[in-house]
Amino acid sequence: MAGFLFSLIPLPFTKIFQLNILAAIYCSIAVGVFVYAIKYCLDHLSSFEKKIVGFTNHLTTLMILPGAALPLLTRSY
């Protein structure tokens, strides 16, 4: 919908170039959001640390390993 509305703006460019400009705007917004999210995570790194140590770490490892090994068991060539 936004692309259609953007293509209706009378600019002195071809429609494909106009939509490429819109794609560049979308990409720049996505990069900005990504940089902000990474900066936020790095600034608040201490709040992401696990407070409970013990059985939870082993349970998390047991839950992650099958998901990590799944691509090894499939035909992906």
N, CA, C and O of each residue as an XYZ file, in Angstrom:
308
protein
N       0.825     -1.180      0.000
C       0.000      0.000      0.000
C       0.877      1.255      0.000
O       0.627      2.198     -0.751
N       1.902      1.255      0.848
C       2.768      2.435      0.909
C       3.541      2.603     -0.399
O       3.757      3.724     -0.861
N       3.954      1.483     -0.990
C       4.664      1.558     -2.260
C       3.790      2.096     -3.374
O       4.241      2.881     -4.208
N       2.556      1.675     -3.381
C       1.620      2.182     -4.387
C       1.405      3.679     -4.216
O       1.415      4.428     -5.193
N       1.210      4.113     -2.975
C       1.007      5.542     -2.729
C       2.260      6.343     -3.066
O       2.171      7.455     -3.584
N       3.441      5.766     -2.767
C       4.694      6.454     -3.084
C       4.882      6.559     -4.596
O       5.436      7.542     -5.089
N       4.423      5.546     -5.329
C       4.579      5.593     -6.788
C       3.633      6.608     -7.434
O       3.842      6.999     -8.582
N       2.614      7.033     -6.720
C       1.694      8.038     -7.263
C       2.211      9.466     -7.120
O       1.663     10.386     -7.727
N       3.269      9.660     -6.315
C       3.839     10.996     -6.150
C       4.503     11.397     -7.469
O       5.332     10.651     -7.990
N       4.153     12.555     -8.012
C       4.725     12.951     -9.314
C       6.172     13.435     -9.175
O       6.419     14.616     -8.927
N       7.108     12.525     -9.334
C       8.532     12.855     -9.322
C       9.075     12.711    -10.736
O       8.526     11.941    -11.525
N      10.150     13.438    -11.080
C      10.668     13.373    -12.452
C      11.547     12.140    -12.702
O      12.553     12.236    -13.405
N      11.185     11.000    -12.141
C      11.939      9.761    -12.318
C      11.017      8.695    -12.888
O       9.795      8.835    -12.865
N      11.611      7.641    -13.392
C      10.795      6.505    -13.812
C      10.227      5.831    -12.567
O      10.729      6.029    -11.461
N       9.185      5.041    -12.754
C       8.537      4.395    -11.611
C       9.478      3.416    -10.915
O       9.475      3.323     -9.687
N      10.282      2.688    -11.685
C      11.175      1.718    -11.067
C      12.250      2.421    -10.240
O      12.615      1.941     -9.166
N      12.759      3.552    -10.730
C      13.743      4.305     -9.961
C      13.095      4.909     -8.715
O      13.718      4.965     -7.655
N      11.874      5.350     -8.838
C      11.137      5.908     -7.712
C      10.933      4.837     -6.626
O      11.075      5.124     -5.437
N      10.604      3.618     -7.033
C      10.413      2.551     -6.063
C      11.746      2.062     -5.500
O      11.791      1.564     -4.375
N      12.828      2.196     -6.260
C      14.155      1.903     -5.712
C      14.523      2.915     -4.624
O      15.163      2.556     -3.635
N      14.135      4.138     -4.796
C      14.351      5.151     -3.754
C      13.577      4.767     -2.498
O      14.090      4.891     -1.386
N      12.335      4.298     -2.676
C      11.540      3.858     -1.531
C      12.200      2.670     -0.835
O      12.201      2.599      0.394
N      12.758      1.744     -1.602
C      13.456      0.600     -1.007
C      14.682      1.065     -0.227
O      14.988      0.512      0.829
N      15.381      2.072     -0.732
C      16.537      2.615     -0.009
C      16.099      3.283      1.294
O      16.794      3.189      2.306
N      14.961      3.948      1.269
C      14.429      4.558      2.498
C      14.084      3.478      3.508
O      14.407      3.604      4.689
N      13.423      2.405      3.048
C      13.085      1.293      3.945
C      14.343      0.664      4.539
O      14.383      0.363      5.732
N      15.363      0.468      3.717
C      16.608     -0.136      4.207
C      17.298      0.768      5.218
O      17.829      0.278      6.215
N      17.301      2.061      4.987
C      17.943      2.968      5.932
C      17.190      2.996      7.260
O      17.809      3.105      8.319
N      15.871      2.898      7.214
C      15.092      2.827      8.460
C      15.411      1.536      9.198
O      15.563      1.542     10.419
N      15.514      0.424      8.465
C      15.820     -0.862      9.092
C      17.205     -0.850      9.726
O      17.387     -1.396     10.814
N      18.177     -0.241      9.070
C      19.524     -0.148      9.639
C      19.496      0.707     10.900
O      20.156      0.377     11.885
N      18.750      1.787     10.880
C      18.637      2.636     12.062
C      18.017      1.904     13.241
O      18.494      2.028     14.369
N      16.961      1.143     12.991
C      16.319      0.374     14.061
C      17.280     -0.695     14.586
O      17.362     -0.916     15.794
N      18.002     -1.355     13.685
C      18.954     -2.383     14.100
C      20.063     -1.787     14.962
O      20.408     -2.357     15.997
N      20.624     -0.655     14.555
C      21.691     -0.013     15.322
C      21.169      0.421     16.688
O      21.861      0.262     17.693
N      19.960      0.965     16.733
C      19.376      1.372     18.009
C      19.183      0.165     18.924
O      19.470      0.238     20.119
N      18.694     -0.954     18.363
C      18.464     -2.149     19.180
C      19.777     -2.718     19.713
O      19.843     -3.134     20.870
N      20.811     -2.742     18.894
C      22.113     -3.238     19.343
C      22.684     -2.321     20.410
O      23.225     -2.800     21.407
N      22.573     -1.004     20.219
C      23.079     -0.068     21.216
C      22.326     -0.231     22.532
O      22.934     -0.185     23.602
N      21.015     -0.420     22.465
C      20.220     -0.609     23.664
C      20.646     -1.890     24.386
O      20.806     -1.897     25.607
N      20.826     -2.958     23.636
C      21.239     -4.231     24.251
C      22.611     -4.121     24.889
O      22.827     -4.646     25.982
N      23.538     -3.452     24.231
C      24.888     -3.329     24.786
C      24.929     -2.390     25.979
O      25.719     -2.594     26.901
N      24.091     -1.367     25.973
C      24.044     -0.457     27.119
C      23.423     -1.105     28.349
O      23.776     -0.757     29.476
N      22.514     -2.034     28.148
C      21.818     -2.697     29.253
C      22.214     -4.173     29.343
O      21.384     -5.028     29.651
N      23.463     -4.456     29.077
C      23.939     -5.835     29.053
C      23.813     -6.507     30.414
O      23.569     -7.711     30.488
N      23.974     -5.754     31.475
C      23.903     -6.355     32.801
C      22.494     -6.863     33.130
O      22.352     -7.791     33.927
N      21.474     -6.287     32.547
C      20.109     -6.756     32.831
C      19.776     -8.037     32.087
O      18.773     -8.679     32.400
N      20.602     -8.436     31.090
C      20.367     -9.663     30.355
C      21.069    -10.861     30.969
O      20.848    -11.992     30.538
N      21.916    -10.631     31.972
C      22.637    -11.740     32.588
C      21.668    -12.594     33.388
O      20.695    -12.096     33.955
N      21.952    -13.884     33.424
C      21.095    -14.796     34.173
C      21.376    -14.656     35.658
O      22.533    -14.632     36.079
N      20.338    -14.564     36.434
C      20.472    -14.428     37.880
C      20.501    -15.797     38.561
O      21.153    -15.962     39.593
N      19.799    -16.777     37.991
C      19.724    -18.106     38.590
C      20.717    -19.011     37.884
O      20.697    -19.133     36.659
N      21.577    -19.638     38.651
C      22.575    -20.542     38.095
C      22.299    -21.926     38.652
O      21.933    -22.072     39.818
N      22.472    -22.923     37.833
C      22.267    -24.287     38.324
C      21.562    -25.127     37.297
O      22.013    -25.252     36.158
N      20.443    -25.707     37.708
C      19.711    -26.652     36.864
C      19.179    -25.987     35.602
O      19.024    -26.645     34.573
N      18.901    -24.706     35.669
C      18.342    -24.014     34.511
C      19.307    -24.033     33.332
O      18.878    -24.171     32.187
N      20.605    -23.896     33.597
C      21.581    -23.916     32.509
C      21.589    -25.260     31.805
O      21.675    -25.310     30.578
N      21.500    -26.358     32.562
C      21.509    -27.677     31.952
C      20.225    -27.908     31.155
O      20.257    -28.512     30.083
N      19.103    -27.431     31.676
C      17.834    -27.587     30.982
C      17.853    -26.799     29.674
O      17.367    -27.286     28.653
N      18.400    -25.601     29.693
C      18.485    -24.791     28.484
C      19.367    -25.470     27.455
O      19.043    -25.467     26.268
N      20.478    -26.052     27.889
C      21.373    -26.751     26.980
C      20.666    -27.955     26.364
O      20.810    -28.214     25.169
N      19.915    -28.683     27.159
C      19.195    -29.843     26.645
C      18.102    -29.431     25.661
O      17.752    -30.209     24.773
N      17.566    -28.238     25.801
C      16.541    -27.773     24.874
C      17.151    -27.239     23.590
O      16.530    -27.340     22.532
N      18.354    -26.670     23.653
C      18.975    -26.060     22.486
C      19.647    -27.090     21.588
O      19.602    -26.955     20.365
N      20.264    -28.107     22.161
C      21.033    -29.071     21.369
C      20.229    -29.773     20.277
O      20.730    -29.867     19.157
N      19.013    -30.275     20.526
C      18.278    -30.907     19.420
C      17.975    -29.934     18.281
O      18.015    -30.320     17.113
N      17.679    -28.704     18.602
C      17.421    -27.719     17.559
C      18.655    -27.379     16.761
O      18.570    -27.115     15.562
N      19.803    -27.382     17.413
C      21.048    -27.092     16.705
C      21.481    -28.276     15.851
O      22.115    -28.086     14.814
N      21.148    -29.497     16.269
C      21.558    -30.685     15.524
C      20.591    -31.021     14.403
O      20.920    -31.840     13.546
N      19.428    -30.426     14.379
C      18.425    -30.739     13.374
C      18.917    -30.544     11.934
O      18.643    -31.405     11.098
N      19.625    -29.464     11.600
C      20.113    -29.342     10.219
C      21.097    -30.446      9.834
O      21.235    -30.757      8.651
N      21.767    -31.028     10.789
C      22.702    -32.115     10.474
C      21.969    -33.390     10.080
O      22.535    -34.246      9.401
N      20.731    -33.522     10.495
C      19.964    -34.732     10.225
C      19.110    -34.641      8.975
O      18.483    -35.629      8.593
N      19.066    -33.486      8.326
C      18.230    -33.318      7.148
C      19.082    -33.316      5.890
O      20.293    -33.106      5.950
N      18.449    -33.550      4.758
C      19.142    -33.512      3.471
C      19.190    -32.064      3.002
O      18.193    -31.533      2.513
N      20.322    -31.441      3.147
C      20.439    -30.031      2.764
C      21.591    -29.831      1.786
O      22.440    -28.959      1.974
N      21.606    -30.643      0.750
C      22.664    -30.485     -0.252
C      22.089    -30.305     -1.615
O      22.833    -30.157     -2.584
